[in-house]
């Protein structure tokens, strides 16, 4: 991985961390939990994928994004049981939970 990509990935990580730490909704929810007598540990995992585009694309974003050369398929190792608290937390982060049908 080249140094520029590492730098861009670090910047993305910093932006995500900063947006979470500055969120009034998250701070309020954590405050409510603490006032209820609980310690709060928030650990989030983000999976970010990227593929190098073929050719010399313009940096202004007008170029067409090519499809990845290889497709990776992931299979579930089991089922996940979501609680109403899980759904509320994800909704607060503006993450939707859509079921595969």
MMTF fields as JSON, N, C-alpha, C and O atoms, coordinates in Angstrom:
{
  "mmtfVersion": "1.0.0",
  "mmtfProducer": "UNKNOWN",
  "numBonds": 403,
  "numAtoms": 404,
  "numGroups": 101,
  "numChains": 1,
  "numModels": 1,
  "chainsPerModel": [1],
  "groupsPerChain": [101],
  "chainIdList": ["A"],
  "bondAtomList": [4, 2, 8, 6, 12, 10, 16, 14, 20, 18, 24, 22, 28, 26, 32, 30, 36, 34, 40, 38, 44, 42, 48, 46, 52, 50, 56, 54, 60, 58, 64, 62, 68, 66, 72, 70, 76, 74, 80, 78, 84, 82, 88, 86, 92, 90, 96, 94, 100, 98, 104, 102, 108, 106, 112, 110, 116, 114, 120, 118, 124, 122, 128, 126, 132, 130, 136, 134, 140, 138, 144, 142, 148, 146, 152, 150, 156, 154, 160, 158, 164, 162, 168, 166, 172, 170, 176, 174, 180, 178, 184, 182, 188, 186, 192, 190, 196, 194, 200, 198, 204, 202, 208, 206, 212, 210, 216, 214, 220, 218, 224, 222, 228, 226, 232, 230, 236, 234, 240, 238, 244, 242, 248, 246, 252, 250, 256, 254, 260, 258, 264, 262, 268, 266, 272, 270, 276, 274, 280, 278, 284, 282, 288, 286, 292, 290, 296, 294, 300, 298, 304, 302, 308, 306, 312, 310, 316, 314, 320, 318, 324, 322, 328, 326, 332, 330, 336, 334, 340, 338, 344, 342, 348, 346, 352, 350, 356, 354, 360, 358, 364, 362, 368, 366, 372, 370, 376, 374, 380, 378, 384, 382, 388, 386, 392, 390, 396, 394, 400, 398],
  "bondOrderList": [1, 1, 1, 1, 1, 1, 1, 1, 1, 1, 1, 1, 1, 1, 1, 1, 1, 1, 1, 1, 1, 1, 1, 1, 1, 1, 1, 1, 1, 1, 1, 1, 1, 1, 1, 1, 1, 1, 1, 1, 1, 1, 1, 1, 1, 1, 1, 1, 1, 1, 1, 1, 1, 1, 1, 1, 1, 1, 1, 1, 1, 1, 1, 1, 1, 1, 1, 1, 1, 1, 1, 1, 1, 1, 1, 1, 1, 1, 1, 1, 1, 1, 1, 1, 1, 1, 1, 1, 1, 1, 1, 1, 1, 1, 1, 1, 1, 1, 1, 1],
  "groupList": [{"groupName": "UNK", "atomNameList": ["N", "CA", "C", "O"], "elementList": ["N", "C", "C", "O"], "formalChargeList": [0, 0, 0, 0], "bondAtomList": [1, 0, 2, 1, 3, 2], "bondOrderList": [1, 1, 2], "singleLetterCode": "X", "chemCompType": "L-PEPTIDE LINKING"}],
  "groupTypeList": [0, 0, 0, 0, 0, 0, 0, 0, 0, 0, 0, 0, 0, 0, 0, 0, 0, 0, 0, 0, 0, 0, 0, 0, 0, 0, 0, 0, 0, 0, 0, 0, 0, 0, 0, 0, 0, 0, 0, 0, 0, 0, 0, 0, 0, 0, 0, 0, 0, 0, 0, 0, 0, 0, 0, 0, 0, 0, 0, 0, 0, 0, 0, 0, 0, 0, 0, 0, 0, 0, 0, 0, 0, 0, 0, 0, 0, 0, 0, 0, 0, 0, 0, 0, 0, 0, 0, 0, 0, 0, 0, 0, 0, 0, 0, 0, 0, 0, 0, 0, 0],
  "groupIdList": [1, 2, 3, 4, 5, 6, 7, 8, 9, 10, 11, 12, 13, 14, 15, 16, 17, 18, 19, 20, 21, 22, 23, 24, 25, 26, 27, 28, 29, 30, 31, 32, 33, 34, 35, 36, 37, 38, 39, 40, 41, 42, 43, 44, 45, 46, 47, 48, 49, 50, 51, 52, 53, 54, 55, 56, 57, 58, 59, 60, 61, 62, 63, 64, 65, 66, 67, 68, 69, 70, 71, 72, 73, 74, 75, 76, 77, 78, 79, 80, 81, 82, 83, 84, 85, 86, 87, 88, 89, 90, 91, 92, 93, 94, 95, 96, 97, 98, 99, 100, 101],
  "secStructList": [7, 7, 2, 2, 2, 2, 2, 2, 2, 2, 2, 2, 2, 2, 2, 2, 2, 2, 2, 2, 2, 6, 7, 2, 2, 2, 2, 2, 2, 2, 2, 2, 2, 2, 2, 6, 6, 7, 7, 7, 7, 7, 7, 7, 7, 7, 7, 7, 7, 7, 7, 7, 7, 1, 1, 7, 7, 7, 6, 6, 1, 7, 1, 7, 7, 7, 7, 7, 1, 1, 7, 7, 7, 7, 7, 7, 1, 1, 7, 7, 7, 7, 7, 2, 2, 2, 2, 2, 2, 2, 2, 2, 6, 6, 7, 7, 7, 7, 7, 7, 7],
  "xCoordList": [0.856, 0.0, 0.904, 1.835, 0.617, 1.501, 1.224, 0.177, 2.181, 2.104, 0.911, 0.298, 0.569, -0.558, -1.861, -2.71, -2.031, -3.24, -3.316, -4.387, -2.197, -2.168, -2.584, -3.338, -2.091, -2.427, -3.922, -4.559, -4.478, -5.909, -6.77, -7.806, -6.353, -7.096, -7.046, -8.044, -5.901, -5.776, -6.693, -7.34, -6.746, -7.618, -9.091, -9.866, -9.474, -10.842, -11.146, -12.21, -10.234, -10.415, -10.551, -11.386, -9.733, -9.815, -11.154, -11.748, -11.634, -12.914, -14.067, -14.97, -14.048, -15.093, -15.048, -16.08, -13.867, -13.713, -14.179, -14.876, -13.798, -14.186, -15.698, -16.296, -16.315, -17.765, -18.511, -19.535, -18.018, -18.649, -18.449, -19.377, -17.247, -16.972, -17.677, -17.909, -18.022, -18.703, -20.219, -20.921, -20.723, -22.165, -22.897, -22.643, -23.802, -24.597, -25.52, -25.747, -26.055, -26.961, -26.227, -26.744, -25.033, -24.259, -23.86, -23.976, -23.393, -23.008, -24.197, -24.05, -25.361, -26.566, -26.944, -27.27, -26.897, -27.237, -26.252, -26.657, -24.976, -23.967, -24.172, -24.047, -24.487, -24.753, -25.935, -25.893, -26.998, -28.172, -27.811, -28.275, -26.985, -26.57, -25.729, -25.921, -24.802, -23.953, -24.781, -24.539, -25.754, -26.608, -27.472, -27.959, -27.664, -28.415, -27.534, -28.0, -26.257, -25.364, -24.509, -23.975, -24.364, -23.574, -22.347, -22.366, -21.269, -20.112, -20.386, -21.072, -19.86, -20.106, -18.79, -17.83, -18.757, -17.616, -18.15, -18.933, -17.739, -18.215, -17.083, -16.063, -17.269, -16.287, -17.012, -17.954, -16.583, -17.173, -16.129, -14.947, -16.579, -15.685, -16.221, -17.394, -15.371, -15.761, -14.952, -13.737, -15.633, -14.962, -15.05, -16.141, -13.918, -13.868, -13.109, -11.96, -13.757, -13.126, -12.761, -13.412, -11.746, -11.356, -10.657, -10.045, -10.754, -10.092, -9.396, -9.939, -8.236, -7.514, -8.231, -8.477, -8.57, -9.222, -8.2, -7.031, -8.651, -7.787, -7.636, -8.583, -6.492, -6.289, -5.967, -5.798, -5.886, -5.568, -6.83, -7.059, -7.647, -8.881, -8.592, -7.581, -9.506, -9.379, -9.641, -10.412, -9.02, -9.202, -10.467, -10.82, -11.178, -12.35, -13.623, -14.682, -13.546, -14.699, -15.618, -16.657, -15.285, -16.156, -15.963, -16.767, -14.906, -14.634, -15.574, -16.105, -15.761, -16.601, -15.801, -14.636, -16.414, -15.736, -15.87, -16.975, -14.746, -14.775, -15.159, -14.971, -15.691, -16.047, -14.778, -13.78, -14.79, -13.619, -13.309, -14.211, -12.04, -11.636, -12.06, -12.343, -12.108, -12.489, -13.636, -13.726, -14.505, -15.617, -15.321, -14.86, -15.586, -15.425, -16.805, -17.614, -17.071, -18.357, -18.149, -17.246, -18.991, -18.943, -20.195, -21.293, -20.035, -21.178, -21.288, -20.285, -22.51, -22.757, -22.396, -22.666, -21.78, -21.442, -22.586, -22.517, -23.631, -24.757, -25.744, -25.705, -26.623, -27.599, -27.291, -26.645, -27.755, -27.575, -28.944, -29.867, -29.077, -30.319, -30.146, -29.323, -30.918, -30.848, -31.906, -33.055, -31.507, -32.46, -32.996, -32.466, -34.037, -34.565, -33.525, -33.475, -32.69, -31.628, -30.588, -30.073, -30.282, -29.36, -29.905, -29.183, -31.199, -31.827, -31.82, -31.548, -32.116, -32.118, -30.72, -30.554, -29.718, -28.345, -27.918, -27.353, -28.193, -27.819, -28.576, -28.015, -29.853, -30.632, -30.043, -30.014, -29.573, -28.947, -27.689, -27.332, -27.028, -25.835, -26.173, -25.288, -27.485, -27.996, -27.55, -27.182, -27.591, -27.282, -28.581, -29.223, -28.968, -30.218, -29.964, -28.908, -30.935, -30.867, -31.896, -33.104, -31.389, -32.279, -32.059, -30.924, -33.142, -33.047, -32.945, -33.599, -32.109, -32.067, -33.268, -33.56, -33.957, -35.162, -34.96, -35.86],
  "yCoordList": [-1.166, 0.0, 1.231, 1.33, 2.171, 3.33, 4.337, 4.299, 5.224, 6.177, 7.118, 7.47, 7.532, 8.451, 7.773, 8.397, 6.506, 5.786, 5.638, 5.805, 5.327, 5.24, 6.563, 6.587, 7.654, 8.982, 9.269, 9.796, 8.922, 9.135, 8.268, 8.722, 7.033, 6.153, 6.68, 6.618, 7.192, 7.777, 8.991, 9.179, 9.811, 10.986, 10.57, 11.202, 9.52, 9.018, 8.531, 8.83, 7.795, 7.323, 8.475, 8.431, 9.502, 10.682, 11.392, 11.843, 11.495, 12.161, 11.399, 12.01, 10.073, 9.256, 9.428, 9.65, 9.328, 9.481, 10.862, 10.982, 11.895, 13.257, 13.443, 14.072, 12.904, 13.077, 12.351, 12.842, 11.192, 10.477, 11.214, 11.317, 11.723, 12.379, 13.723, 14.201, 14.338, 15.63, 15.509, 16.52, 14.296, 14.096, 14.366, 13.708, 15.335, 15.638, 14.485, 14.224, 13.791, 12.665, 11.527, 10.938, 11.221, 10.147, 10.55, 9.747, 11.778, 12.249, 12.214, 11.849, 12.588, 12.573, 11.148, 10.887, 10.231, 8.836, 8.226, 7.51, 8.504, 7.998, 8.614, 7.926, 9.909, 10.578, 9.955, 9.771, 9.627, 8.986, 7.638, 7.299, 6.881, 5.568, 5.731, 5.004, 6.682, 6.917, 7.376, 6.947, 8.248, 8.717, 7.591, 7.686, 6.536, 5.374, 4.422, 3.385, 4.777, 3.985, 2.977, 2.058, 3.118, 2.176, 2.855, 4.046, 2.076, 2.537, 2.232, 1.259, 3.047, 2.876, 2.641, 3.392, 1.608, 1.318, 1.226, 0.329, 2.134, 2.173, 1.744, 2.425, 0.618, 0.112, -0.113, -0.903, 0.572, 0.42, -0.144, 0.189, -0.984, -1.53, -1.119, -1.334, -0.534, -0.136, -0.951, -1.092, -1.475, -2.17, -1.276, -0.977, -0.856, 0.051, -0.65, -1.055, -0.789, -1.451, -0.444, 0.591, -0.743, 0.123, -0.716, -1.739, -0.273, -0.919, 0.151, 1.238, -0.14, 0.764, 0.762, -0.299, 1.954, 2.056, 1.858, 2.216, 1.285, 1.137, 2.473, 3.259, 2.744, 3.971, 5.157, 5.034, 6.323, 7.571, 8.403, 9.293, 8.136, 8.88, 10.288, 10.543, 11.218, 12.588, 12.657, 11.855, 13.591, 13.74, 14.513, 14.618, 15.074, 15.893, 15.081, 15.651, 13.783, 12.93, 12.744, 12.1, 13.285, 13.149, 11.832, 11.476, 11.116, 9.884, 8.769, 8.787, 7.817, 6.669, 5.708, 5.431, 5.21, 4.287, 2.885, 2.42, 2.22, 0.884, -0.145, 0.07, -1.249, -2.353, -3.028, -3.054, -3.575, -4.306, -5.498, -6.093, -5.837, -6.963, -8.295, -9.239, -8.382, -9.617, -9.33, -8.245, -10.301, -10.183, -11.089, -12.218, -10.59, -11.376, -11.638, -10.72, -12.88, -13.246, -13.63, -14.4, -13.088, -13.401, -14.166, -13.821, -15.189, -15.96, -15.831, -15.782, -15.778, -15.65, -16.948, -18.043, -16.802, -17.972, -18.319, -19.318, -17.508, -17.741, -16.609, -15.826, -16.524, -15.45, -14.478, -14.83, -13.271, -12.237, -11.861, -11.605, -11.828, -11.4, -9.949, -9.645, -9.052, -7.635, -7.302, -7.731, -6.538, -6.071, -4.711, -4.094, -4.255, -2.932, -1.858, -0.827, -2.101, -1.148, -1.088, -0.017, -2.243, -2.269, -1.427, -0.63, -1.615, -0.882, 0.62, 1.41, 1.016, 2.442, 3.037, 4.151, 2.291, 2.77, 2.959, 3.992, 1.958, 2.068, 3.2, 3.914, 3.367, 4.459, 5.805, 6.73, 5.926, 7.167, 7.485, 8.649, 6.444, 6.623, 6.733, 6.817, 6.731, 6.784, 5.574, 5.69, 4.405, 3.147, 2.369, 2.112, 1.994, 1.262, -0.235, -0.727, -0.936, -2.391, -2.939, -2.871, -3.479, -4.047, -5.551, -6.026, -6.278, -7.733, -8.186, -7.634, -9.21, -9.843, -10.749, -11.513, -10.674, -11.503, -12.473, -13.255],
  "zCoordList": [0.0, 0.0, 0.0, 0.799, -0.91, -0.997, 0.13, 0.776, 0.343, 1.455, 1.325, 2.332, 0.1, -0.099, 0.306, 0.943, -0.055, 0.326, 1.843, 2.426, 2.486, 3.949, 4.58, 5.552, 4.024, 4.527, 4.365, 5.277, 3.203, 2.955, 3.875, 4.361, 4.115, 5.011, 6.445, 7.163, 6.862, 8.196, 8.324, 9.354, 7.279, 7.299, 7.396, 8.114, 6.685, 6.768, 8.181, 8.722, 8.775, 10.142, 11.126, 12.029, 10.951, 11.815, 11.642, 12.621, 10.392, 10.14, 10.778, 11.349, 10.688, 11.313, 12.827, 13.461, 13.4, 14.849, 15.308, 16.316, 14.574, 14.934, 14.849, 15.722, 13.809, 13.675, 14.783, 15.26, 15.201, 16.309, 17.627, 18.429, 17.854, 19.131, 19.245, 20.355, 18.125, 18.152, 18.034, 18.015, 17.956, 17.797, 19.108, 20.117, 19.084, 20.274, 20.638, 21.82, 19.636, 19.901, 20.595, 21.545, 20.127, 20.745, 22.162, 23.088, 22.341, 23.67, 24.618, 25.784, 24.132, 24.96, 25.361, 26.519, 24.396, 24.689, 25.682, 26.598, 25.508, 26.438, 27.819, 28.832, 27.86, 29.131, 29.857, 31.074, 29.11, 29.708, 30.324, 31.412, 29.624, 30.125, 31.39, 32.365, 31.372, 32.546, 33.746, 34.875, 33.497, 34.591, 35.153, 36.28, 34.38, 34.855, 35.652, 36.124, 35.803, 36.641, 35.902, 36.523, 34.608, 33.827, 33.25, 32.941, 33.108, 32.353, 30.889, 30.573, 30.005, 28.578, 27.856, 28.029, 27.059, 26.201, 24.781, 24.47, 23.93, 22.55, 21.638, 21.53, 20.988, 20.041, 18.727, 18.661, 17.694, 16.375, 15.427, 15.508, 14.548, 13.538, 12.182, 11.877, 11.381, 10.033, 9.038, 9.17, 8.058, 6.968, 5.753, 5.267, 5.269, 4.13, 3.021, 3.197, 1.887, 0.752, -0.32, -0.462, -1.054, -2.156, -3.203, -2.896, -4.436, -5.561, -6.381, -6.575, -6.85, -7.738, -9.076, -9.65, -9.58, -10.881, -11.98, -11.833, -13.083, -14.252, -14.95, -14.979, -15.502, -16.263, -15.388, -14.175, -16.035, -15.348, -15.226, -16.045, -14.229, -14.02, -13.547, -12.892, -13.889, -13.427, -11.941, -11.414, -11.257, -9.819, -9.474, -8.3, -10.504, -10.193, -10.026, -9.76, -10.173, -9.899, -11.086, -10.942, -12.272, -13.434, -14.175, -15.037, -13.843, -14.564, -14.115, -13.004, -14.993, -14.666, -13.797, -14.081, -12.759, -11.857, -12.424, -12.704, -12.59, -13.169, -12.119, -10.921, -12.575, -11.688, -11.193, -11.913, -9.982, -9.497, -10.397, -10.986, -10.497, -11.335, -10.741, -11.478, -9.426, -8.757, -7.814, -7.239, -7.662, -6.72, -5.537, -5.705, -4.354, -3.144, -2.578, -2.447, -2.245, -1.669, -0.224, 0.105, 0.64, 2.055, 2.42, 1.982, 3.21, 3.675, 5.18, 5.892, 5.647, 7.068, 7.779, 7.285, 8.95, 9.753, 10.696, 11.411, 10.703, 11.597, 11.488, 10.539, 12.449, 12.448, 13.572, 14.56, 13.409, 14.414, 14.947, 14.174, 16.239, 16.873, 17.295, 18.158, 16.691, 17.006, 18.051, 17.946, 19.052, 20.052, 19.617, 18.693, 20.28, 19.961, 20.271, 19.601, 21.293, 21.613, 20.498, 20.178, 19.91, 18.776, 17.633, 17.034, 17.335, 16.238, 16.505, 15.601, 17.735, 18.077, 17.956, 17.46, 18.411, 18.338, 16.88, 16.521, 16.05, 14.643, 13.962, 13.132, 14.312, 13.742, 14.141, 13.33, 15.383, 15.839, 15.035, 14.855, 14.559, 13.732, 12.25, 11.399, 11.956, 10.578, 9.767, 8.598, 10.416, 9.746, 9.663, 10.682, 8.452, 8.301, 8.386, 7.986, 8.904, 8.992, 7.993, 8.22, 6.895, 5.899, 5.86, 5.824, 5.868, 5.815, 4.374, 3.489, 4.141, 2.826, 2.717, 3.637, 1.62, 1.433, 0.316, 0.007]
}
